[in-house]
Amino acid sequence: MALTRSDRQNLLGKISTLVAEKYYDPTFGGKDWKQIVAKHTESILGADTVDGFEAAVTSMLHEVHTSGLGLLGPTTKITPRNAINASFRKVETNADGTRWVFQDVLPGGVAARAGVQPGDSLISAKGQNVSPDEPPVFPMDERIPIVISRNGNRAEKRLDLATPEPKYKDNPYSEPDSVTAAMAAESLGAVKVSLFPGKIGIDFAKDVDAVFHEKIPNVKRLVIDLRGNPGGGIGGLHLMSYLTPSKVPIGFSLDRPTAERGYDKASLPKLDHIPKSKLEIPLLAIKFLGKKSVVLETSGLGSQSFHGRVVILVNEHTTGAAEMLAQFAQENGLGTIVGNKTPGRLLSRSGFKIGHDYRLVIPIGAYVSWNGNRIEGKGITPDVPVDWSYGEALLGRDNQLSRAVEVAQELR
């Protein structure tokens, strides 16, 4: 694909207008959007390659200093959490020097299926050495040979990471096993939630029910592992409903028109359950037609055997709806948060076609907890801080999960 200067000018005009009209915060956090556009106009129009154009636009959008604002094109590379269902940490290894090391490897995901384990160092991808100076990114439509090292043992082991065509063009991701569970100790269940797939989360809600009724029934203590979870749709509402017996308001989305005209949160439309089948979706569509500001409330599932003894495990790769769940538990005293502080990235986004197979993804709504707190830019601070150990990972051990189990066993 080639872009003429006229093409670039047309794309820039659409980007400038859409962000000005759709961005959730009319004040832009005190920044001058028109001034930002003017500053970057010549570098965008003068870009002589597609990569240069995309880099110049990305540089402009970064000046807004927000999550979720970006340009997606046919060759855009995606973060590892979305592309290969894994996250990295930069580590000074004994054998390979400073490297990007696999930290979270989500069950059933692209990296896990390829045989990658936490603690493995990424040496090269597609025959190119992976520099520690740049975080790894991956395309979504190729099979990618990589070389990894574990304690310096490369053994010419090469893995193919298949990154399939994304389901959602506005938020491309490969899909791991969204929820899995196992007994971590006597009467203690561990639930790993890797993703909240789908915009409505009907299948996810069914999987959650199956986990609690079939995999870990009647456990007395519970660990919910949200590490590496990039968020997703509203299916997390169903999981949050398992944390409290009654109907409890969680929080609400706040779009720009509602913020500008003012609002009473108690009068906003309310979503208190995930549909059991797709047949309910038309009714929901009618109820929430044209309404972007919506209150989430738990479903009132009744008492659970583990209530009062819940631990939620998070880290610096826990974002979006996963942060919402952790915040809800922490604010309402429904669980103890263990791990690393989350980055604070939770905004509602929409994608807009702007031509030449590009989409502009724009944050169109903020999220506010029922207590009035925002996650964006702040994150969730654990009650029990525990950092991830590269050394333990090399030995096949998960020190954060072990500590979370200990905390759960201490709860009375």
Secondary structure by P-SEA (a helix, b strand, c coil): ccccaaaaaaaaaaaaaaaaccccccccccccaaaaaaacaaaaaacccaaaaaaaaaaaaacccccccccccccccccccccccccccccccccccccccccccccccccccccccccccccccccbbbbccccbbbbcccbbbbbbbcccccccbbbbbbbcccccccbbbbbcccbbbbbccccbbbbbbcccccccaaaaaaaaaaaaacccccccbbbbbccccccccccaaaaaaaacccccccbbbbcaaaaaaccccccccccccccccccaaaaaaaaaccccbbbbbcccccccccccbbbbbccccccaaaaaaaaaaaaaccbbbbcccccbbbbbbbbbbccccbbbbbbcbbbbcccccccccccccccbbbbbbaaaaaacccaaaaaaaaaaaacc
